[in-house]
Each structure stands twice: as structure tokens, then as C-alpha cells.
Amino acid sequence: MFIQRYLLLMLLLVSIVLFSAGCSDEGQAEEAVVPEDEELEAEDGIDDENRVFGEVSDTAAAMSSELDIENVGTFIFNPENVETVRDDIFKDGYFSIFDVLVHLEQGGQIEMDYHFDQEMNTYVIDTLGGQENWWYDAYYDGGWRERSVFRMDLYPYKDEMTLRFVRASEEYLESVYETYRDELSRLNENEGKVIVPEVIIEGKNETLTFENVEIKAHNLRDDMFQPGVVTAIDTILSLADAGYISYDLQWYESIGTAGVVKSYWVNRINDDVSEGRCGFVYEAGDEAFFFFRGNHNHIPSDVRVITSPQYVKYFWICI
């Protein structure tokens, strides 16, 4: 199973050579650029049926867990007692990794000052344990440490995840925050519509590039998110709505050693179907943090809220 091997072996993907050479037996992929407002006719042989396999199960976190804060301590919490400060995003019973900190602060277990920054559409930690410049180190069951620049108050908490808050440099945080400001500026210029300047699909047999794509919410994960919340997987669904591509999605409860997955994965785009050691992964964000610099991580695309990223990319790899 591709996704199982992807989760277990992604650490081996440490060079651009493996990334680019992954499934190159078919030769160089054909590139098709689709300009804004131009319709793309389906090619002969492409399956134009969109299918979703499996159903969302009980996904709310329920197992007691712990959070580690660098040089402050380790704290036990019950996720059933955690409430979200982003009720514009999460439904009752669901919350972000930042919400765990707020829960501990409200319970008097830690000292933390924080505020909501309107220009970045995110909560920012001012001080934690009397110190400034905090970021996170988080990953889901079966995963490993990885760089991420995703907003901490949008990062969904799951059972069995590893969660740690660490100090970061002021320069690094400012570089991340600047991309957030750019996203909000782009969102406001588009009057609240999520319009992504560039969407790329690099499949086994073709490369498609789309410009200025409006991404609309499909409420695929209406168990977790409020109606109208846009996630990365909505990119695929929006392109399919316009007739540009077709897809298969598959729900996974668990994958190999990852006992808690509970997400949809993109198993097919047009004629490219995940099989063996090959399939689709994705990234989204600002070009300054492409691939392993922070945009490519193991947050499944159906639970990765997007504000107005500079690009979204689904690409084919073999591992």
C-alpha cells in the first residue's frame, strides 16, 4: 500500500534526486498550462467520475495525553476538556494544538500571554513561562519530527500525537509571520475568496498547471470543521467541479504503524492511480518554505485549513 510505505519510509526521501527521479520510467511528463477562465476539455481515456470511498468515523480525540514545553515541564491533559478559541474553524469537540496551551493556561498550570493578530489571522504567543519566541514540534501517530510553518491554532489535535513547544529565533518567526500577512492581503484583495495564484499537479503521466484558481469549501470534513472552512483537499474537488480533473478519495482509519489516521487521501487524479510504492502527496503555502522547508508535512490535506496560500501542489512520488 503506497500510503503506508509513504508514512514509514518518508525519512528516506532526503534528496531532490529521489524526489525528481521517483517514477521517471515513462519519460518526461507532458506539461499543460491552463490559463484563467479557459475551459479544459477532458482527454480521451480519462475517467471523469469522481469517487469517495469510505466514510468519516468517530474522529474526536478522547485519550489523555501530554504536552512538553521546553525548559518548562511536561503536562498531562484530557482532550475531552479542551475547548477551542477558533470556533470560527472548529466544531465542538475539536481543537488545535494551540488550544491545548490555552487550556493549561486557563487551568493555572502554565503562565502564558497571547493575542489574536488580525493581520495574520492567527493567535500569537507573546510569552510562555516568561520567555518569548515560541513555536511547535508536532506530529501524528506513526510520524516523526518535521519542519512545519502551518498556523498552530489551525493544526488539528489527534489522539496519540506527539506535541512539544520549543523556542525559535525571532528572525525565523518573523519570516513565517510575513507569509501569513501576505496571505491575508491576498484574501482581502479577493474580497474573502480563496484564490490560489498557482495550482500544480505533477502526476506520473502529465503535469497540469492552473492559474488563479478559486477554491471553494466542500465540507468534506464536516465532523471537525465549521461549514465553509476551506482545506487543501478542496483544491482537488474545486478543479473537478470545473471539469479540469477527476479523482478518487479513500478514507483510512489507520495505516501500518500509524494507528490513528482518520483522514481522506487522494488515491487518483485522472489516469494516475496510487499503486505499489507510487502515489500522490501534496504541499501548500508560500514559495519561501517549499517542500521540506515547511510546506510539505504529514498533516492530511483534508484537515489542513488554507487561508490563501501562494501555491498548492499535488505531486507524484515513488519511494
LUMLOGU-316039 format. One record per residue (C-alpha): residue number from 1; residue in three letters; chain; x, y, z. Coordinates in Angstrom, 3 decimals, m for minus. Example, Ala and Ser with C-alpha at 12.3 -4.5 7.8 and 13.67 -1.06 7.14 Angstrom:
// LUMLOGU-316039
    n  res  chain        xx        yy        zz
    1  ALA      A    12.300    m4.500     7.800
    2  SER      A    13.670    m1.060     7.140
// end
This chain:
// LUMLOGU-316039
    n  res  chain        xx        yy        zz
    1  MET      A     0.000     0.000     0.000
    2  PHE      A     1.514     3.279    m1.116
    3  ILE      A     0.340     5.450     1.761
    4  GLN      A     1.617     3.015     4.397
    5  ARG      A     5.036     2.961     2.784
    6  TYR      A     4.953     6.708     2.395
    7  LEU      A     4.406     7.213     6.117
    8  LEU      A     7.002     4.634     7.099
    9  LEU      A     9.715     5.480     4.585
   10  MET      A     9.458     9.232     4.005
   11  LEU      A    12.643     9.714     6.008
   12  LEU      A    14.474     8.069     3.136
   13  LEU      A    13.376    10.868     0.835
   14  VAL      A    16.250    13.170     1.766
   15  SER      A    17.467    14.359    m1.598
   16  ILE      A    15.982    16.032    m4.601
   17  VAL      A    17.370    13.229    m6.716
   18  LEU      A    14.933    10.732    m5.248
   19  PHE      A    12.105    13.223    m5.483
   20  SER      A    12.620    14.030    m9.151
   21  ALA      A    13.670    10.580   m10.328
   22  GLY      A    10.875     8.759    m8.474
   23  CYS      A     8.745     7.364   m11.319
   24  SER      A    10.606     8.508   m14.401
   25  ASP      A    10.295     5.346   m16.466
   26  GLU      A     7.616     6.981   m18.581
   27  GLY      A     9.937     9.798   m19.625
   28  GLN      A     9.436    13.496   m19.110
   29  ALA      A     5.886    14.445   m18.185
   30  GLU      A     3.838    16.486   m20.610
   31  GLU      A     3.031    19.937   m19.233
   32  ALA      A    m0.318    21.567   m19.858
   33  VAL      A    m0.832    25.139   m18.647
   34  VAL      A    m4.459    26.090   m18.182
   35  PRO      A    m4.910    29.886   m18.281
   36  GLU      A    m7.504    31.615   m16.151
   37  ASP      A   m11.080    31.384   m17.477
   38  GLU      A   m10.148    28.877   m20.192
   39  GLU      A   m12.058    25.598   m20.140
   40  LEU      A   m10.176    22.328   m20.302
   41  GLU      A   m11.810    19.515   m22.215
   42  ALA      A   m11.433    16.009   m20.816
   43  GLU      A    m8.938    13.894   m22.718
   44  ASP      A    m9.930    10.568   m24.237
   45  GLY      A    m9.437     7.715   m21.801
   46  ILE      A    m9.562     9.817   m18.632
   47  ASP      A   m12.052     8.541   m16.064
   48  ASP      A   m14.261    11.564   m15.431
   49  GLU      A   m16.108    10.001   m12.495
   50  ASN      A   m15.298    11.397    m9.056
   51  ARG      A   m15.497     8.830    m6.257
   52  VAL      A   m15.186     8.891    m2.496
   53  PHE      A   m14.540     5.554    m0.799
   54  GLY      A   m15.199     5.072     2.898
   55  GLU      A   m16.972     7.233     5.443
   56  VAL      A   m15.888     9.521     8.257
   57  SER      A   m15.895     7.691    11.584
   58  ASP      A   m15.786     8.915    15.197
   59  THR      A   m12.788    11.253    14.986
   60  ALA      A   m12.867    13.362    18.181
   61  ALA      A    m9.825    12.947    20.438
   62  ALA      A   m10.633    11.139    23.688
   63  MET      A    m7.368     9.761    25.124
   64  SER      A    m5.439    11.533    27.887
   65  SER      A    m2.108    12.781    26.600
   66  GLU      A     0.806    15.033    27.425
   67  LEU      A     2.378    18.220    26.169
   68  ASP      A     6.013    19.108    26.685
   69  ILE      A     7.240    22.706    26.910
   70  GLU      A    10.971    23.199    26.517
   71  ASN      A    12.608    24.057    29.857
   72  VAL      A     9.195    24.466    31.485
   73  GLY      A     7.790    20.972    32.002
   74  THR      A     5.537    18.176    30.820
   75  PHE      A     1.794    18.422    31.387
   76  ILE      A    m0.991    15.850    31.257
   77  PHE      A    m4.356    16.867    29.815
   78  ASN      A    m7.693    15.316    28.926
   79  PRO      A    m8.719    16.293    25.368
   80  GLU      A   m12.393    15.999    26.289
   81  ASN      A   m11.921    19.085    28.489
   82  VAL      A   m10.176    21.222    25.871
   83  GLU      A   m12.189    23.914    24.081
   84  THR      A   m11.128    25.836    21.003
   85  VAL      A   m10.506    29.563    20.732
   86  ARG      A   m11.111    29.206    16.975
   87  ASP      A   m14.804    28.381    16.967
   88  ASP      A   m14.896    30.015    13.553
   89  ILE      A   m12.917    26.988    12.358
   90  PHE      A   m13.544    24.023    14.657
   91  LYS      A   m16.779    22.431    15.792
   92  ASP      A   m17.390    21.466    19.427
   93  GLY      A   m15.138    18.601    20.493
   94  TYR      A   m12.339    19.542    18.083
   95  PHE      A    m9.421    21.861    18.657
   96  SER      A    m5.872    22.810    17.677
   97  ILE      A    m2.533    22.184    19.317
   98  PHE      A    m2.534    25.843    20.415
   99  ASP      A    m5.816    25.255    22.245
  100  VAL      A    m4.030    22.771    24.495
  101  LEU      A    m1.751    25.577    25.689
  102  VAL      A    m4.751    27.824    26.324
  103  HIS      A    m6.401    25.004    28.290
  104  LEU      A    m3.327    24.650    30.505
  105  GLU      A    m3.099    28.426    30.982
  106  GLN      A    m6.756    28.709    31.952
  107  GLY      A    m6.255    25.886    34.440
  108  GLY      A    m3.366    27.723    36.082
  109  GLN      A    m0.789    25.118    35.088
  110  ILE      A     1.306    27.462    32.933
  111  GLU      A     1.821    31.196    32.544
  112  MET      A     1.146    32.407    29.014
  113  ASP      A     0.243    35.704    27.360
  114  TYR      A    m1.138    35.627    23.842
  115  HIS      A    m3.230    37.635    21.400
  116  PHE      A    m5.060    37.284    18.098
  117  ASP      A    m3.321    39.092    15.235
  118  GLN      A    m5.887    40.313    12.705
  119  GLU      A    m3.270    40.952    10.012
  120  MET      A    m2.105    37.320    10.157
  121  ASN      A    m5.390    35.589    11.069
  122  THR      A    m3.761    33.619    13.847
  123  TYR      A    m3.053    33.595    17.558
  124  VAL      A     0.468    34.530    18.606
  125  ILE      A     2.242    33.588    21.838
  126  ASP      A     3.665    36.718    23.458
  127  THR      A     5.309    34.987    26.408
  128  LEU      A     5.270    31.444    27.751
  129  GLY      A     6.948    30.722    31.071
  130  GLY      A     8.231    34.294    30.968
  131  GLN      A    10.019    33.812    27.628
  132  GLU      A     9.295    34.947    24.073
  133  ASN      A     9.551    33.429    20.578
  134  TRP      A     7.764    30.075    20.760
  135  TRP      A     6.963    27.582    18.020
  136  TYR      A     5.949    23.946    17.999
  137  ASP      A     7.256    20.474    17.259
  138  ALA      A     4.256    18.256    16.499
  139  TYR      A     3.436    15.120    14.546
  140  TYR      A     0.723    12.496    14.356
  141  ASP      A     0.769     8.837    15.374
  142  GLY      A     3.389     6.913    13.391
  143  GLY      A     5.171    10.097    12.316
  144  TRP      A     8.441    11.816    13.197
  145  ARG      A     9.870    15.273    13.740
  146  GLU      A     9.469    17.535    10.732
  147  ARG      A     9.616    21.222     9.924
  148  SER      A     6.240    22.950     9.613
  149  VAL      A     5.172    26.577     9.129
  150  PHE      A     1.456    25.860     9.446
  151  ARG      A    m0.550    28.077    11.828
  152  MET      A    m0.538    26.469    15.261
  153  ASP      A    m4.143    27.483    16.022
  154  LEU      A    m5.318    25.648    12.870
  155  TYR      A    m3.242    22.465    13.401
  156  PRO      A    m5.861    19.853    14.426
  157  TYR      A    m5.118    17.793    17.514
  158  LYS      A    m5.496    13.995    17.236
  159  ASP      A    m5.181    11.131    19.697
  160  GLU      A    m1.692     9.625    20.033
  161  MET      A     0.099    12.646    18.583
  162  THR      A     3.419    14.000    19.867
  163  LEU      A     3.242    17.641    20.920
  164  ARG      A     6.064    19.882    22.113
  165  PHE      A     6.559    23.646    22.200
  166  VAL      A    10.079    24.957    21.683
  167  ARG      A    11.937    28.253    21.416
  168  ALA      A    12.673    29.635    17.952
  169  SER      A    14.637    32.598    16.696
  170  GLU      A    12.843    35.909    16.309
  171  GLU      A    14.095    36.106    12.707
  172  TYR      A    12.625    32.721    11.823
  173  LEU      A     9.240    33.509    13.332
  174  GLU      A     9.104    36.845    11.546
  175  SER      A     9.786    35.120     8.212
  176  VAL      A     6.851    32.779     8.899
  177  TYR      A     4.592    35.601    10.044
  178  GLU      A     5.345    37.579     6.898
  179  THR      A     3.843    34.791     4.773
  180  TYR      A     0.711    34.937     6.935
  181  ARG      A     0.404    38.672     6.285
  182  ASP      A     0.811    38.059     2.560
  183  GLU      A    m1.997    35.501     2.681
  184  LEU      A    m4.372    37.891     4.431
  185  SER      A    m3.513    40.638     1.984
  186  ARG      A    m4.276    38.276    m0.921
  187  LEU      A    m7.529    37.147     0.744
  188  ASN      A    m8.673    40.739     1.267
  189  GLU      A    m7.793    41.732    m2.296
  190  ASN      A   m10.011    38.872    m3.466
  191  GLU      A   m12.879    40.019    m1.219
  192  GLY      A   m12.669    36.971     1.022
  193  LYS      A   m12.452    34.399    m1.760
  194  VAL      A    m9.648    31.826    m1.553
  195  ILE      A    m7.996    32.281    m4.951
  196  VAL      A    m4.683    30.451    m5.278
  197  PRO      A    m2.290    32.044    m7.807
  198  GLU      A    m0.838    28.686    m8.869
  199  VAL      A    m2.050    25.108    m8.501
  200  ILE      A     0.253    22.376    m9.804
  201  ILE      A    m0.477    18.697   m10.308
  202  GLU      A     2.599    16.667   m11.206
  203  GLY      A     1.357    13.185   m11.974
  204  LYS      A     3.068    10.135   m13.375
  205  ASN      A     1.947    10.860   m16.922
  206  GLU      A     1.128    14.566   m17.021
  207  THR      A     1.789    17.896   m15.374
  208  LEU      A    m1.067    20.379   m15.114
  209  THR      A    m0.679    23.993   m14.030
  210  PHE      A    m3.672    26.173   m13.200
  211  GLU      A    m3.617    29.899   m12.538
  212  ASN      A    m5.762    31.943   m10.156
  213  VAL      A    m7.950    29.050    m9.042
  214  GLU      A   m10.855    29.811    m6.716
  215  ILE      A   m11.004    27.117    m4.036
  216  LYS      A   m14.454    26.552    m2.567
  217  ALA      A   m15.341    24.647     0.587
  218  HIS      A   m16.938    21.241     0.067
  219  ASN      A   m17.356    20.466     3.789
  220  LEU      A   m15.796    17.039     3.326
  221  ARG      A   m14.770    17.040     6.997
  222  ASP      A   m17.971    18.429     8.474
  223  ASP      A   m17.300    16.358    11.578
  224  MET      A   m14.381    18.635    12.507
  225  PHE      A   m14.813    21.964    10.750
  226  GLN      A   m17.475    24.623    10.585
  227  PRO      A   m19.385    24.984     7.283
  228  GLY      A   m17.443    26.970     4.724
  229  VAL      A   m13.942    26.188     6.023
  230  VAL      A   m11.599    25.614     3.068
  231  THR      A    m8.986    22.853     3.234
  232  ALA      A    m6.183    21.814     0.899
  233  ILE      A    m8.154    18.855    m0.452
  234  ASP      A   m10.812    21.310    m1.645
  235  THR      A    m8.272    22.248    m4.311
  236  ILE      A    m8.781    18.854    m5.956
  237  LEU      A   m12.554    18.978    m5.528
  238  SER      A   m12.786    22.518    m6.944
  239  LEU      A   m10.751    21.615   m10.036
  240  ALA      A   m13.004    18.602   m10.545
  241  ASP      A   m16.111    20.795   m10.218
  242  ALA      A   m14.765    22.868   m13.109
  243  GLY      A   m14.229    19.724   m15.213
  244  TYR      A   m10.433    20.022   m15.259
  245  ILE      A    m9.685    16.723   m13.482
  246  SER      A   m11.328    13.705   m11.890
  247  TYR      A   m10.354    11.965    m8.649
  248  ASP      A   m10.745     9.109    m6.183
  249  LEU      A   m10.577     9.697    m2.431
  250  GLN      A   m10.102     6.937     0.141
  251  TRP      A   m10.821     7.090     3.877
  252  TYR      A    m8.185     5.466     6.119
  253  GLU      A    m8.763     4.664     9.778
  254  SER      A    m5.180     3.529    10.256
  255  ILE      A    m2.141     2.818     8.122
  256  GLY      A     0.549     0.377     9.217
  257  THR      A     2.093     1.558    12.477
  258  ALA      A     0.016     4.743    12.372
  259  GLY      A    m2.957     3.596    14.421
  260  VAL      A    m4.765     6.951    14.306
  261  VAL      A    m5.074     8.335    10.773
  262  LYS      A    m8.787     9.003    10.250
  263  SER      A    m8.474    11.046     7.057
  264  TYR      A    m9.186    11.018     3.343
  265  TRP      A    m6.291    10.627     0.912
  266  VAL      A    m6.189    11.382    m2.819
  267  ASN      A    m5.715     7.984    m4.467
  268  ARG      A    m6.291     9.032    m8.081
  269  ILE      A    m6.112    12.108   m10.270
  270  ASN      A    m7.207    11.479   m13.857
  271  ASP      A    m5.406     8.345   m15.083
  272  ASP      A    m2.741     8.326   m12.363
  273  VAL      A    m3.744     5.862    m9.632
  274  SER      A    m1.733     5.191    m6.460
  275  GLU      A    m0.229     1.713    m6.513
  276  GLY      A     2.717    m0.121    m5.016
  277  ARG      A     5.323     2.441    m3.969
  278  CYS      A     3.933     5.318    m6.044
  279  GLY      A     1.223     7.892    m5.456
  280  PHE      A     0.251    11.485    m4.690
  281  VAL      A     1.391    13.685    m1.832
  282  TYR      A     0.986    17.436    m1.503
  283  GLU      A     2.219    20.728    m0.098
  284  ALA      A     0.774    24.224     0.249
  285  GLY      A     1.977    27.624     1.331
  286  ASP      A     4.497    30.273     0.342
  287  GLU      A     7.368    29.549    m2.045
  288  ALA      A     9.842    30.643     0.649
  289  PHE      A     9.037    27.419     2.535
  290  PHE      A     8.628    24.934    m0.311
  291  PHE      A     8.932    21.165     0.208
  292  PHE      A    10.823    20.214     3.393
  293  ARG      A    11.378    23.856     4.363
  294  GLY      A     7.963    23.777     5.997
  295  ASN      A     5.129    23.379     3.458
  296  HIS      A     5.390    19.612     2.987
  297  ASN      A     4.414    17.747     6.146
  298  HIS      A     2.158    14.942     7.334
  299  ILE      A    m0.980    16.961     8.030
  300  PRO      A    m3.502    15.203     5.750
  301  SER      A    m4.885    17.575     3.142
  302  ASP      A    m8.499    17.066     4.272
  303  VAL      A    m7.694    18.631     7.675
  304  ARG      A    m5.223    21.292     6.545
  305  VAL      A    m7.097    24.570     6.525
  306  ILE      A    m5.849    27.002     3.890
  307  THR      A    m6.213    30.763     4.207
  308  SER      A    m4.933    31.962     0.826
  309  PRO      A    m1.642    30.214     0.023
  310  GLN      A     0.704    31.291    m2.759
  311  TYR      A     0.518    27.806    m4.261
  312  VAL      A    m0.906    24.318    m3.771
  313  LYS      A     0.892    21.366    m5.287
  314  TYR      A    m0.036    17.675    m5.535
  315  PHE      A     2.841    15.598    m6.836
  316  TRP      A     3.641    12.001    m7.661
  317  ILE      A     6.459    10.220    m5.876
  318  CYS      A     7.831     6.706    m5.714
  319  ILE      A     9.671     5.604    m2.583
// end
